[in-house]
């Protein structure tokens, strides 16, 4: 058996929030944001647009690219930290929207590393059982709903969107997703978090008044941890695969911050022209980030069939990972 990337898709909401728009909300400037993050604009979902709504559009585009319909799917995995509801899971809502059969569906929450974790889940299932012919893996986020728009250190960073992969289990051929390395370290769980809304701090008047339902981040610590984790996991998958950075056609890192992207590329000794970067247009879309970037690279012609691609990400938890695949 071999696992093949049959199709990809992505979606960005219509509304665009520029740095100039943010200057009217908080004490910041276009120059301050661009110098520190590389971000120029980000897309925001409509008030009545949910995570599953965005996931549906990316999924439909990935299914169309694969030449199949929702009825052909064997399973759906949605990576998200901004589910439509605490329950039911967003994947079940997506199943209904796509008109699938009674396939099993679940959400996976590993923040910005979520899509890599979900791809690992999907490939493990497919290698274990050939009955899983097609699996839809989707990363989707509505981060605008949990951003504190009065906090200039975080509100400038995040955007909304979705990205999707359709994986196919084939009888023969080269495996497109051969090597991965995932990790986590819960001792840094307070570095990047949403303090309230879960069982530790259920929603209350106090949690709302203290603005605990918004993203809280220790920026400097997150920056350092991100670079270290992404570089180490990337080097591990390259070593395991017996490859060097020169063998990689394109590196697609999590699009969190241009300075992080540049630091990772420099430490991996990958030239800038082989590092994909669209953070200026979309900002940090968390679990959707790599899916959006991958589909962007495919549809813009930066990737062609047979190219070796390195994906790497980090996120709250702390979670991280890297995956070497052949498109």
C-alpha positions in Angstrom: 0.0 0.0 0.0 1.0 3.6 -0.5 -0.6 6.8 0.6 -1.1 9.5 -2.0 -2.0 13.1 -1.8 -5.0 13.0 -4.1 -6.1 16.7 -3.7 -5.7 19.9 -1.7 -8.0 22.9 -1.1 -8.1 26.1 1.0 -10.4 28.9 1.8 -10.0 32.5 3.1 -12.9 34.6 4.2 -13.8 37.6 2.1 -13.3 40.3 4.8 -9.7 41.6 5.0 -8.3 43.4 8.0 -5.2 45.5 7.2 -2.6 46.9 9.5 -4.0 50.3 8.8 -7.4 49.1 10.1 -5.6 47.9 13.3 -4.1 51.3 13.8 -7.6 52.5 14.5 -8.3 49.8 17.1 -5.1 49.7 19.2 -1.9 51.6 19.8 0.1 50.1 16.9 1.4 51.0 13.4 1.7 49.3 10.1 5.5 49.6 10.4 5.6 48.1 13.9 3.6 45.1 12.8 5.5 44.5 9.5 8.9 44.8 11.1 8.1 42.4 14.0 5.9 39.9 12.2 5.9 40.3 8.5 2.1 40.5 8.5 0.4 43.1 6.3 -3.2 41.8 6.4 -5.3 38.9 7.5 -8.8 37.5 6.6 -11.6 37.5 9.1 -14.7 35.3 9.0 -18.1 36.9 9.0 -20.0 37.0 12.3 -22.3 34.2 11.3 -19.6 32.1 9.6 -18.3 29.2 11.7 -15.2 27.0 11.6 -17.2 24.2 9.9 -18.5 26.6 7.3 -14.9 27.5 6.3 -13.8 23.9 6.5 -16.6 22.9 4.1 -15.3 25.1 1.3 -11.7 24.0 1.6 -12.9 20.4 1.7 -15.0 20.7 -1.4 -12.1 22.2 -3.3 -9.8 19.3 -2.1 -12.4 16.7 -3.1 -12.8 18.4 -6.5 -9.0 18.3 -7.0 -9.1 14.6 -6.0 -12.0 13.8 -8.4 -14.2 12.4 -5.7 -17.2 13.4 -3.6 -18.0 13.3 0.1 -19.7 10.0 -0.4 -16.3 8.4 -1.3 -14.7 9.3 2.0 -13.8 6.7 4.7 -13.2 9.2 7.5 -12.8 12.9 8.4 -10.3 14.4 10.8 -10.6 18.1 11.6 -7.7 19.9 13.4 -9.0 23.0 15.2 -8.8 24.9 18.4 -11.9 26.9 17.6 -14.6 24.2 17.1 -18.2 25.3 16.4 -19.2 23.8 19.8 -17.6 22.0 22.7 -19.7 19.1 21.3 -20.7 17.8 18.9 -17.4 17.8 17.1 -16.8 20.0 14.1 -15.9 16.9 11.9 -19.4 15.6 12.3 -20.9 18.9 11.2 -18.5 18.8 8.2 -19.6 15.2 7.4 -23.3 16.4 7.3 -22.4 19.4 5.1 -20.5 17.3 2.6 -23.2 14.6 2.3 -21.0 11.7 3.5 -22.1 8.3 4.6 -22.0 7.1 8.2 -18.2 7.4 8.3 -16.4 8.1 11.6 -15.3 11.7 12.2 -13.4 13.4 15.0 -11.7 16.6 15.9 -8.1 16.9 17.0 -6.8 19.9 19.1 -3.1 20.5 19.0 -3.2 24.2 18.1 -0.9 25.3 15.3 0.7 21.8 15.0 -2.8 20.3 14.6 -2.7 19.6 10.9 0.6 17.7 11.1 -0.9 15.6 14.0 -4.0 15.0 12.0 -2.0 13.9 8.9 -0.1 11.5 11.1 -3.3 10.1 12.5 -4.7 9.6 9.0 -1.7 7.9 7.6 -1.4 5.6 10.6 -5.1 4.5 10.1 -4.5 4.0 6.4 -1.4 1.9 6.8 -3.1 -0.2 9.5 -6.3 -1.0 7.5 -6.8 -0.8 3.7 -10.5 -0.3 4.1 -9.7 3.4 4.7 -9.6 4.3 1.0 -9.9 8.1 1.3 -9.5 10.3 4.4 -10.2 14.0 4.5 -7.8 15.9 6.8 -8.8 19.5 7.4 -7.3 22.3 9.5 -9.7 25.2 10.1 -9.8 28.1 12.5 -11.9 31.1 13.5 -9.4 32.7 15.7 -11.0 36.1 15.4 -13.6 34.9 17.9 -11.0 34.3 20.6 -8.6 37.3 19.9 -8.6 40.2 22.4 -9.0 43.1 20.1 -7.7 45.4 22.8 -4.4 43.6 23.1 -1.9 44.9 20.5 0.6 42.1 21.2 -1.8 39.4 20.0 -4.6 40.9 17.9 -2.2 41.8 15.1 -1.1 38.2 14.7 -4.1 36.0 13.9 -6.5 35.4 11.0 -9.2 32.9 9.9 -9.3 30.3 7.2 -9.1 26.6 6.3 -7.0 24.1 4.4 -7.6 20.5 3.5 -5.9 17.4 2.2 -7.6 14.3 0.6 -5.4 11.3 1.2 -5.8 8.1 -0.9 -4.8 4.6 0.0 -3.4 3.0 -3.2 -2.4 -0.6 -3.8 1.1 0.3 -5.0 3.4 3.1 -5.7 5.6 5.4 -3.7 4.3 6.5 -0.3 3.8 10.3 -0.3 4.1 10.7 3.5 7.1 8.5 4.5 8.7 10.3 7.5 7.4 12.4 10.4 8.5 13.5 13.8 6.0 14.9 16.4 6.6 16.0 20.0 5.2 17.9 22.9 6.2 19.4 26.3 3.4 20.1 28.7 5.7 22.0 31.0 5.2 25.0 28.7 1.5 24.8 28.7 1.1 28.3 30.2 3.1 30.0 27.5 0.3 30.1 24.9 -3.2 29.4 26.1 -6.9 30.2 26.3 -7.4 30.4 30.1 -11.1 30.0 30.5 -14.0 28.0 28.9 -12.8 24.5 29.9 -13.3 22.5 33.0 -10.5 24.3 35.0 -12.1 27.7 34.5 -15.7 27.3 33.3 -17.4 30.4 31.9 -18.6 32.7 34.6 -19.1 36.5 35.1 -15.6 36.6 36.7 -13.9 34.9 33.7 -15.6 37.2 31.3 -14.8 40.3 33.3 -11.1 39.2 33.5 -11.0 38.7 29.7 -10.0 35.1 30.2 -11.7 33.8 27.1 -9.1 35.3 24.8 -5.7 34.1 23.7 -2.9 34.8 26.1 0.7 34.5 24.9 4.2 35.0 26.3 5.7 36.2 23.0 9.4 36.1 23.6 9.4 32.6 25.2 7.1 31.3 22.4 9.5 32.7 19.8 12.5 31.0 21.2 10.7 27.6 21.7 9.2 27.7 18.2 12.5 28.0 16.4 14.2 25.3 18.5 11.4 22.8 18.1 10.9 23.3 14.4 14.6 23.1 13.6 15.2 20.0 15.7 12.2 18.1 14.4 13.0 19.1 10.8 16.6 17.9 11.1 15.4 14.6 12.6 13.1 13.8 9.7 15.8 14.7 7.2 18.2 12.4 9.0 15.7 9.6 9.2 15.0 9.9 5.5 18.7 10.0 4.6 18.1 13.4 3.0 19.8 16.8 3.2 18.2 20.2 2.9 19.5 20.4 -0.7 17.1 17.5 -1.6 14.0 19.5 -0.5 12.2 21.4 -3.2 10.2 23.5 -0.8 10.0 24.0 3.0 6.5 25.0 4.2 6.7 26.1 7.8 3.8 27.2 10.0 3.0 30.8 9.1 3.2 32.4 12.5 5.8 35.1 12.1 8.2 36.0 9.3 11.2 36.3 11.7 10.5 32.7 12.9 10.3 31.5 9.3 13.5 33.2 8.4 15.3 31.9 11.5 14.2 28.3 10.9 15.3 28.5 7.2 18.7 29.9 8.2 19.4 27.2 10.7 18.3 24.5 8.3 20.6 26.2 5.7 17.7 26.4 3.2 17.9 29.4 0.8 15.0 31.8 0.9 13.7 30.9 -2.5 12.9 27.4 -1.3 10.9 28.5 1.8 7.2 29.2 1.3 6.0 32.3 3.0 2.5 33.8 2.7 2.3 35.1 6.3 2.1 38.7 4.9 -1.3 38.0 3.4 -3.0 35.8 6.0 -1.2 36.1 9.3 -1.3 33.2 11.7 -4.2 30.9 11.0 -3.1 28.2 13.5 -4.1 24.6 12.4 -5.2 26.0 9.0 -1.8 27.5 8.3 0.1 24.7 6.6 -2.9 23.5 4.7 -3.5 27.0 3.2 0.2 27.4 2.4 0.4 24.0 0.8 -2.6 24.5 -1.4 -1.3 28.0 -2.2 2.0 26.5 -3.3 0.2 23.9 -5.5 -2.1 26.3 -7.2 0.5 29.0 -7.8 2.9 26.4 -9.4 5.5 26.5 -6.7 5.0 22.7 -6.2 4.8 20.1 -8.8 4.3 16.3 -8.6 7.3 14.5 -7.4 8.7 17.4 -5.4 10.1 16.6 -1.9 8.4 18.9 0.7 9.3 19.6 4.3 6.4 20.7 6.6 7.1 21.9 10.1 5.1 23.6 12.9 4.8 24.4 16.5 1.9 25.4 18.7 0.4 25.6 22.2 0.9 22.7 24.4 3.8 23.0 23.7 3.4 20.9 20.5 5.6 20.6 17.5 6.4 18.5 14.5 7.9 18.0 11.1 6.9 15.8 8.1 8.8 15.0 5.0 6.5 14.2 2.1 6.5 13.8 -1.7 3.8 15.7 -3.5 
